[in-house]
């Protein structure tokens, strides 16, 4: 973002990285990490779902049809929770403000993702996964974090239409690299030039 003759930043121009303040860098980093970790548990869950559900059903074979049946319902509950969470926290955002709703969303996601690890039955896991999914933001590239980062980068409170969000998007696919690394797969990651 460059200053005009009057010293004001224009909303149509994007800031250059070296022009960002420490606060803007922190906000951008937090937003980028939000994109990175958004849904990471969904990818990691697919690695452990069958063995975990088999354990909950007291079955020794993760390929048992019962594991697939109950595992499918658990995943359906997760996806339904994800869809409903957007509306629920969108309404809360309208009433409480985006920052408070985002904090509640993160707390919901973290709490119930953690509780999923101590589920004793398949229906407890289904319930915890559903409730955790309520806290995952929408799957469209318009997160509260991006809006906040854009508004922080701009000197006026309006988000930039093509501003800092373009730097956040590369965090989204990097979570797949983390999953691949968890599997022991070597991945070459090109540095994204935006």
HUHU-V657440 format. One record per residue. N is the residue number from 0. PSI is psi in whole degrees, -180 to 180 (* if undefined). Layout:
BEGIN
n=N psi=PSI
n=N psi=PSI
END
This chain:
BEGIN
n=0 psi=133
n=1 psi=154
n=2 psi=144
n=3 psi=-178
n=4 psi=-28
n=5 psi=-3
n=6 psi=0
n=7 psi=149
n=8 psi=140
n=9 psi=144
n=10 psi=-15
n=11 psi=-13
n=12 psi=143
n=13 psi=146
n=14 psi=150
n=15 psi=146
n=16 psi=-37
n=17 psi=-11
n=18 psi=-3
n=19 psi=144
n=20 psi=172
n=21 psi=-40
n=22 psi=-41
n=23 psi=-39
n=24 psi=-44
n=25 psi=-44
n=26 psi=-44
n=27 psi=-41
n=28 psi=-43
n=29 psi=-42
n=30 psi=-41
n=31 psi=-42
n=32 psi=-34
n=33 psi=-43
n=34 psi=-38
n=35 psi=-48
n=36 psi=-11
n=37 psi=114
n=38 psi=3
n=39 psi=-39
n=40 psi=-30
n=41 psi=-40
n=42 psi=-42
n=43 psi=-35
n=44 psi=-38
n=45 psi=-24
n=46 psi=-32
n=47 psi=-3
n=48 psi=-54
n=49 psi=-50
n=50 psi=-37
n=51 psi=-46
n=52 psi=-39
n=53 psi=-41
n=54 psi=-44
n=55 psi=-30
n=56 psi=2
n=57 psi=41
n=58 psi=145
n=59 psi=-21
n=60 psi=115
n=61 psi=-13
n=62 psi=5
n=63 psi=140
n=64 psi=-32
n=65 psi=-38
n=66 psi=-44
n=67 psi=-42
n=68 psi=-55
n=69 psi=-37
n=70 psi=-38
n=71 psi=-42
n=72 psi=-35
n=73 psi=-41
n=74 psi=-37
n=75 psi=-45
n=76 psi=-40
n=77 psi=-47
n=78 psi=-37
n=79 psi=-43
n=80 psi=-40
n=81 psi=-44
n=82 psi=-45
n=83 psi=-31
n=84 psi=-35
n=85 psi=-46
n=86 psi=-44
n=87 psi=-52
n=88 psi=-20
n=89 psi=-44
n=90 psi=-42
n=91 psi=-38
n=92 psi=-38
n=93 psi=-36
n=94 psi=-42
n=95 psi=-17
n=96 psi=150
n=97 psi=-40
n=98 psi=-45
n=99 psi=-42
n=100 psi=-39
n=101 psi=-42
n=102 psi=-44
n=103 psi=-38
n=104 psi=-46
n=105 psi=-42
n=106 psi=-44
n=107 psi=-49
n=108 psi=-48
n=109 psi=-46
n=110 psi=-50
n=111 psi=-24
n=112 psi=-42
n=113 psi=-43
n=114 psi=-27
n=115 psi=-32
n=116 psi=-17
n=117 psi=16
n=118 psi=141
n=119 psi=-18
n=120 psi=165
n=121 psi=-34
n=122 psi=-29
n=123 psi=-43
n=124 psi=-43
n=125 psi=-47
n=126 psi=-47
n=127 psi=-39
n=128 psi=-40
n=129 psi=-49
n=130 psi=-37
n=131 psi=-40
n=132 psi=-26
n=133 psi=-31
n=134 psi=-7
n=135 psi=136
n=136 psi=175
n=137 psi=157
n=138 psi=14
n=139 psi=150
n=140 psi=61
n=141 psi=57
n=142 psi=159
n=143 psi=-34
n=144 psi=-41
n=145 psi=-40
n=146 psi=-43
n=147 psi=-43
n=148 psi=-40
n=149 psi=-43
n=150 psi=-34
n=151 psi=-38
n=152 psi=-30
n=153 psi=149
n=154 psi=-18
n=155 psi=161
n=156 psi=-7
n=157 psi=138
n=158 psi=147
n=159 psi=134
n=160 psi=-34
n=161 psi=36
n=162 psi=-127
n=163 psi=-15
n=164 psi=-31
n=165 psi=-21
n=166 psi=-17
n=167 psi=-36
n=168 psi=-38
n=169 psi=-19
n=170 psi=-27
n=171 psi=-53
n=172 psi=-15
n=173 psi=-22
n=174 psi=-31
n=175 psi=-33
n=176 psi=-41
n=177 psi=-40
n=178 psi=-44
n=179 psi=-41
n=180 psi=-36
n=181 psi=-30
n=182 psi=-7
n=183 psi=16
n=184 psi=131
n=185 psi=129
n=186 psi=132
n=187 psi=124
n=188 psi=112
n=189 psi=147
n=190 psi=121
n=191 psi=129
n=192 psi=117
n=193 psi=*
END
